Amino acid sequence: MRIRYLMIATTVAAALAILTPPAQDVLNSTPVPYSASQGGIISSQDAALVQQGLTAARARDVFGTQAIMARISDPSARKLVEWALVDTSDRQMSYSDLALAQTDLANWPRGGSR
């Protein structure tokens, strides 16, 4: 009985070895830089606005950051700028904005410190 299981295992291993494609056919042989492979996810206008929004958030310019956020069309990009604003400028923001951000950004980094 033991020999039978050994023969079955050997047969399955041989079949897998024959049917598995070579690694060079499966793997990408030419690495693609991250920036080149991710192009076009957000518009160039939104990308520029995100940079401006992050700069304004770091400067703790609440009203300037919120004005920039209103011009960003991509919801994920807008949320990123909102997180940066709350993370850097929580003492300058209104209670209602902070209360809303506490639920919206609960699972974002440093959510427990708000």
SEKOLKOL-986910 format. One record per residue (C-alpha): x, y, z. Coordinates in steps of 0.1 Angstrom, whole numbers, plus 5000, padded with zeros to 4 digits. Layout:
BEGIN
XYZ;...
// end
This chain:
BEGIN
500050005000;502850245009;504550174975;501250264958;501150614975;504850664966;504150584930;501150824929;503151104945;506051044920;503651054890;501951374902;505351544908;506551434873;503251564857;503651904875;507251934864;506251874828;503152094828;504652394847;505852674823;509452794825;510053074849;511253314822;507853284806;505953364838;508153634853;508453984838;512053994825;512354374822;511654564854;509254864850;509955164872;507055244896;506355584882;506255464846;503855184854;501455404874;501055694850;497655824842;495855714874;495056074883;495156374860;498256594858;496056884871;495056674902;498656574908;499756934908;496857024931;497756734955;501356874957;500057224964;497557084990;500256885008;502457195009;499657405022;498757145048;502457125060;502357505063;499157465085;497157685061;493757545068;491657765045;494257745016;494257365019;490557345019;490357574989;492757344970;490857034981;487657174966;489457194932;490756824933;488356604913;489856264923;488156154956;491255954968;493556244961;491256474979;491156245009;494956225010;495156605013;492356605039;494356355060;497456565057;495556865068;493956695098;497356535107;499256865108;496657135116;494156975140;494457265165;493557525138;490457335125;486857365136;485257105158;482756995131;485556935106;487556735132;484456535142;483756445106;487456365100;487556135130;485055905115;486155945079;489855895087;489555645115;491555375098;494255605084;497655635100;497755805134;493955785136;494055695173;495756025182;492856235170;
// end
